[in-house]
Amino acid sequence: MKLHVGDRIHGYAGGIFGRDSYDCRVVEAEGRDWIVTRNDRGEAEFVDRERAERWAEPDDRSFCDEECGT
């Protein structure tokens, strides 16, 4: 799936943000080969675009907090 600014990624996201990251986040910036997200705690996270786009189910709420924004 191609990710763009404003897209919301829920929960664990297949581990693309690390095995201990379960925060929901919004894509805040994008480049040719990278994206930056901001999680619900206000922390920015950088990830390689190719790695992020391997996660095919950004709407999977399996590990999503009940209070997650939509």
MODELLER restraints for C-alpha pairs under 7 A, 6 or more apart:
rsr = mdl.restraints
at = mdl.atoms
rsr.add(forms.Gaussian(group=physical.xy_distance, feature=features.Distance(at['CA:1:A'], at['CA:53:A']), mean=5.45, stdev=0.5))
rsr.add(forms.Gaussian(group=physical.xy_distance, feature=features.Distance(at['CA:1:A'], at['CA:56:A']), mean=5.47, stdev=0.5))
rsr.add(forms.Gaussian(group=physical.xy_distance, feature=features.Distance(at['CA:2:A'], at['CA:53:A']), mean=6.05, stdev=0.5))
rsr.add(forms.Gaussian(group=physical.xy_distance, feature=features.Distance(at['CA:3:A'], at['CA:53:A']), mean=6.76, stdev=0.5))
rsr.add(forms.Gaussian(group=physical.xy_distance, feature=features.Distance(at['CA:4:A'], at['CA:27:A']), mean=6.47, stdev=0.5))
rsr.add(forms.Gaussian(group=physical.xy_distance, feature=features.Distance(at['CA:4:A'], at['CA:30:A']), mean=6.82, stdev=0.5))
rsr.add(forms.Gaussian(group=physical.xy_distance, feature=features.Distance(at['CA:5:A'], at['CA:27:A']), mean=4.82, stdev=0.5))
rsr.add(forms.Gaussian(group=physical.xy_distance, feature=features.Distance(at['CA:5:A'], at['CA:28:A']), mean=5.24, stdev=0.5))
rsr.add(forms.Gaussian(group=physical.xy_distance, feature=features.Distance(at['CA:5:A'], at['CA:29:A']), mean=5.65, stdev=0.5))
rsr.add(forms.Gaussian(group=physical.xy_distance, feature=features.Distance(at['CA:5:A'], at['CA:30:A']), mean=6.57, stdev=0.5))
rsr.add(forms.Gaussian(group=physical.xy_distance, feature=features.Distance(at['CA:6:A'], at['CA:26:A']), mean=5.85, stdev=0.5))
rsr.add(forms.Gaussian(group=physical.xy_distance, feature=features.Distance(at['CA:6:A'], at['CA:27:A']), mean=5.28, stdev=0.5))
rsr.add(forms.Gaussian(group=physical.xy_distance, feature=features.Distance(at['CA:6:A'], at['CA:28:A']), mean=6.30, stdev=0.5))
rsr.add(forms.Gaussian(group=physical.xy_distance, feature=features.Distance(at['CA:7:A'], at['CA:26:A']), mean=5.62, stdev=0.5))
rsr.add(forms.Gaussian(group=physical.xy_distance, feature=features.Distance(at['CA:7:A'], at['CA:27:A']), mean=5.44, stdev=0.5))
rsr.add(forms.Gaussian(group=physical.xy_distance, feature=features.Distance(at['CA:8:A'], at['CA:25:A']), mean=5.77, stdev=0.5))
rsr.add(forms.Gaussian(group=physical.xy_distance, feature=features.Distance(at['CA:8:A'], at['CA:26:A']), mean=4.38, stdev=0.5))
rsr.add(forms.Gaussian(group=physical.xy_distance, feature=features.Distance(at['CA:8:A'], at['CA:27:A']), mean=6.46, stdev=0.5))
rsr.add(forms.Gaussian(group=physical.xy_distance, feature=features.Distance(at['CA:9:A'], at['CA:24:A']), mean=5.78, stdev=0.5))
rsr.add(forms.Gaussian(group=physical.xy_distance, feature=features.Distance(at['CA:9:A'], at['CA:25:A']), mean=5.32, stdev=0.5))
rsr.add(forms.Gaussian(group=physical.xy_distance, feature=features.Distance(at['CA:9:A'], at['CA:26:A']), mean=6.07, stdev=0.5))
rsr.add(forms.Gaussian(group=physical.xy_distance, feature=features.Distance(at['CA:9:A'], at['CA:58:A']), mean=4.72, stdev=0.5))
rsr.add(forms.Gaussian(group=physical.xy_distance, feature=features.Distance(at['CA:9:A'], at['CA:59:A']), mean=6.38, stdev=0.5))
rsr.add(forms.Gaussian(group=physical.xy_distance, feature=features.Distance(at['CA:10:A'], at['CA:24:A']), mean=4.35, stdev=0.5))
rsr.add(forms.Gaussian(group=physical.xy_distance, feature=features.Distance(at['CA:10:A'], at['CA:25:A']), mean=6.46, stdev=0.5))
rsr.add(forms.Gaussian(group=physical.xy_distance, feature=features.Distance(at['CA:10:A'], at['CA:58:A']), mean=5.89, stdev=0.5))
rsr.add(forms.Gaussian(group=physical.xy_distance, feature=features.Distance(at['CA:10:A'], at['CA:59:A']), mean=5.89, stdev=0.5))
rsr.add(forms.Gaussian(group=physical.xy_distance, feature=features.Distance(at['CA:10:A'], at['CA:60:A']), mean=6.30, stdev=0.5))
rsr.add(forms.Gaussian(group=physical.xy_distance, feature=features.Distance(at['CA:10:A'], at['CA:61:A']), mean=5.76, stdev=0.5))
rsr.add(forms.Gaussian(group=physical.xy_distance, feature=features.Distance(at['CA:10:A'], at['CA:64:A']), mean=5.84, stdev=0.5))
rsr.add(forms.Gaussian(group=physical.xy_distance, feature=features.Distance(at['CA:11:A'], at['CA:22:A']), mean=4.58, stdev=0.5))
rsr.add(forms.Gaussian(group=physical.xy_distance, feature=features.Distance(at['CA:11:A'], at['CA:23:A']), mean=5.07, stdev=0.5))
rsr.add(forms.Gaussian(group=physical.xy_distance, feature=features.Distance(at['CA:11:A'], at['CA:24:A']), mean=4.74, stdev=0.5))
rsr.add(forms.Gaussian(group=physical.xy_distance, feature=features.Distance(at['CA:11:A'], at['CA:61:A']), mean=6.19, stdev=0.5))
rsr.add(forms.Gaussian(group=physical.xy_distance, feature=features.Distance(at['CA:11:A'], at['CA:63:A']), mean=4.89, stdev=0.5))
rsr.add(forms.Gaussian(group=physical.xy_distance, feature=features.Distance(at['CA:11:A'], at['CA:64:A']), mean=4.44, stdev=0.5))
rsr.add(forms.Gaussian(group=physical.xy_distance, feature=features.Distance(at['CA:12:A'], at['CA:21:A']), mean=5.99, stdev=0.5))
rsr.add(forms.Gaussian(group=physical.xy_distance, feature=features.Distance(at['CA:12:A'], at['CA:22:A']), mean=4.33, stdev=0.5))
rsr.add(forms.Gaussian(group=physical.xy_distance, feature=features.Distance(at['CA:12:A'], at['CA:23:A']), mean=6.81, stdev=0.5))
rsr.add(forms.Gaussian(group=physical.xy_distance, feature=features.Distance(at['CA:12:A'], at['CA:63:A']), mean=5.86, stdev=0.5))
rsr.add(forms.Gaussian(group=physical.xy_distance, feature=features.Distance(at['CA:13:A'], at['CA:55:A']), mean=6.48, stdev=0.5))
rsr.add(forms.Gaussian(group=physical.xy_distance, feature=features.Distance(at['CA:13:A'], at['CA:58:A']), mean=6.44, stdev=0.5))
rsr.add(forms.Gaussian(group=physical.xy_distance, feature=features.Distance(at['CA:14:A'], at['CA:55:A']), mean=6.13, stdev=0.5))
rsr.add(forms.Gaussian(group=physical.xy_distance, feature=features.Distance(at['CA:16:A'], at['CA:51:A']), mean=6.50, stdev=0.5))
rsr.add(forms.Gaussian(group=physical.xy_distance, feature=features.Distance(at['CA:16:A'], at['CA:52:A']), mean=5.94, stdev=0.5))
rsr.add(forms.Gaussian(group=physical.xy_distance, feature=features.Distance(at['CA:22:A'], at['CA:63:A']), mean=6.57, stdev=0.5))
rsr.add(forms.Gaussian(group=physical.xy_distance, feature=features.Distance(at['CA:23:A'], at['CA:39:A']), mean=5.93, stdev=0.5))
rsr.add(forms.Gaussian(group=physical.xy_distance, feature=features.Distance(at['CA:23:A'], at['CA:40:A']), mean=6.48, stdev=0.5))
rsr.add(forms.Gaussian(group=physical.xy_distance, feature=features.Distance(at['CA:24:A'], at['CA:39:A']), mean=5.62, stdev=0.5))
rsr.add(forms.Gaussian(group=physical.xy_distance, feature=features.Distance(at['CA:24:A'], at['CA:40:A']), mean=6.00, stdev=0.5))
rsr.add(forms.Gaussian(group=physical.xy_distance, feature=features.Distance(at['CA:24:A'], at['CA:64:A']), mean=6.75, stdev=0.5))
rsr.add(forms.Gaussian(group=physical.xy_distance, feature=features.Distance(at['CA:24:A'], at['CA:68:A']), mean=6.76, stdev=0.5))
rsr.add(forms.Gaussian(group=physical.xy_distance, feature=features.Distance(at['CA:25:A'], at['CA:37:A']), mean=5.95, stdev=0.5))
rsr.add(forms.Gaussian(group=physical.xy_distance, feature=features.Distance(at['CA:25:A'], at['CA:38:A']), mean=5.28, stdev=0.5))
rsr.add(forms.Gaussian(group=physical.xy_distance, feature=features.Distance(at['CA:25:A'], at['CA:39:A']), mean=3.94, stdev=0.5))
rsr.add(forms.Gaussian(group=physical.xy_distance, feature=features.Distance(at['CA:25:A'], at['CA:40:A']), mean=5.94, stdev=0.5))
rsr.add(forms.Gaussian(group=physical.xy_distance, feature=features.Distance(at['CA:26:A'], at['CA:37:A']), mean=5.24, stdev=0.5))
rsr.add(forms.Gaussian(group=physical.xy_distance, feature=features.Distance(at['CA:26:A'], at['CA:38:A']), mean=5.52, stdev=0.5))
rsr.add(forms.Gaussian(group=physical.xy_distance, feature=features.Distance(at['CA:26:A'], at['CA:39:A']), mean=6.51, stdev=0.5))
rsr.add(forms.Gaussian(group=physical.xy_distance, feature=features.Distance(at['CA:27:A'], at['CA:35:A']), mean=6.79, stdev=0.5))
rsr.add(forms.Gaussian(group=physical.xy_distance, feature=features.Distance(at['CA:27:A'], at['CA:36:A']), mean=5.89, stdev=0.5))
rsr.add(forms.Gaussian(group=physical.xy_distance, feature=features.Distance(at['CA:27:A'], at['CA:37:A']), mean=4.22, stdev=0.5))
rsr.add(forms.Gaussian(group=physical.xy_distance, feature=features.Distance(at['CA:27:A'], at['CA:38:A']), mean=6.65, stdev=0.5))
rsr.add(forms.Gaussian(group=physical.xy_distance, feature=features.Distance(at['CA:28:A'], at['CA:36:A']), mean=5.58, stdev=0.5))
rsr.add(forms.Gaussian(group=physical.xy_distance, feature=features.Distance(at['CA:28:A'], at['CA:37:A']), mean=4.99, stdev=0.5))
rsr.add(forms.Gaussian(group=physical.xy_distance, feature=features.Distance(at['CA:28:A'], at['CA:38:A']), mean=6.38, stdev=0.5))
rsr.add(forms.Gaussian(group=physical.xy_distance, feature=features.Distance(at['CA:29:A'], at['CA:35:A']), mean=5.74, stdev=0.5))
rsr.add(forms.Gaussian(group=physical.xy_distance, feature=features.Distance(at['CA:29:A'], at['CA:36:A']), mean=5.08, stdev=0.5))
rsr.add(forms.Gaussian(group=physical.xy_distance, feature=features.Distance(at['CA:29:A'], at['CA:37:A']), mean=6.92, stdev=0.5))
rsr.add(forms.Gaussian(group=physical.xy_distance, feature=features.Distance(at['CA:30:A'], at['CA:36:A']), mean=6.24, stdev=0.5))
rsr.add(forms.Gaussian(group=physical.xy_distance, feature=features.Distance(at['CA:33:A'], at['CA:48:A']), mean=6.04, stdev=0.5))
rsr.add(forms.Gaussian(group=physical.xy_distance, feature=features.Distance(at['CA:33:A'], at['CA:49:A']), mean=4.94, stdev=0.5))
rsr.add(forms.Gaussian(group=physical.xy_distance, feature=features.Distance(at['CA:33:A'], at['CA:50:A']), mean=6.79, stdev=0.5))
rsr.add(forms.Gaussian(group=physical.xy_distance, feature=features.Distance(at['CA:34:A'], at['CA:47:A']), mean=5.86, stdev=0.5))
rsr.add(forms.Gaussian(group=physical.xy_distance, feature=features.Distance(at['CA:34:A'], at['CA:48:A']), mean=4.47, stdev=0.5))
rsr.add(forms.Gaussian(group=physical.xy_distance, feature=features.Distance(at['CA:34:A'], at['CA:49:A']), mean=4.29, stdev=0.5))
rsr.add(forms.Gaussian(group=physical.xy_distance, feature=features.Distance(at['CA:35:A'], at['CA:46:A']), mean=5.98, stdev=0.5))
rsr.add(forms.Gaussian(group=physical.xy_distance, feature=features.Distance(at['CA:35:A'], at['CA:47:A']), mean=5.64, stdev=0.5))
rsr.add(forms.Gaussian(group=physical.xy_distance, feature=features.Distance(at['CA:35:A'], at['CA:48:A']), mean=6.41, stdev=0.5))
rsr.add(forms.Gaussian(group=physical.xy_distance, feature=features.Distance(at['CA:35:A'], at['CA:49:A']), mean=5.66, stdev=0.5))
rsr.add(forms.Gaussian(group=physical.xy_distance, feature=features.Distance(at['CA:36:A'], at['CA:44:A']), mean=6.64, stdev=0.5))
rsr.add(forms.Gaussian(group=physical.xy_distance, feature=features.Distance(at['CA:36:A'], at['CA:45:A']), mean=5.51, stdev=0.5))
rsr.add(forms.Gaussian(group=physical.xy_distance, feature=features.Distance(at['CA:36:A'], at['CA:46:A']), mean=4.51, stdev=0.5))
rsr.add(forms.Gaussian(group=physical.xy_distance, feature=features.Distance(at['CA:36:A'], at['CA:47:A']), mean=6.43, stdev=0.5))
rsr.add(forms.Gaussian(group=physical.xy_distance, feature=features.Distance(at['CA:37:A'], at['CA:44:A']), mean=5.57, stdev=0.5))
rsr.add(forms.Gaussian(group=physical.xy_distance, feature=features.Distance(at['CA:37:A'], at['CA:45:A']), mean=5.13, stdev=0.5))
rsr.add(forms.Gaussian(group=physical.xy_distance, feature=features.Distance(at['CA:37:A'], at['CA:46:A']), mean=6.48, stdev=0.5))
rsr.add(forms.Gaussian(group=physical.xy_distance, feature=features.Distance(at['CA:38:A'], at['CA:44:A']), mean=4.33, stdev=0.5))
rsr.add(forms.Gaussian(group=physical.xy_distance, feature=features.Distance(at['CA:38:A'], at['CA:45:A']), mean=6.07, stdev=0.5))
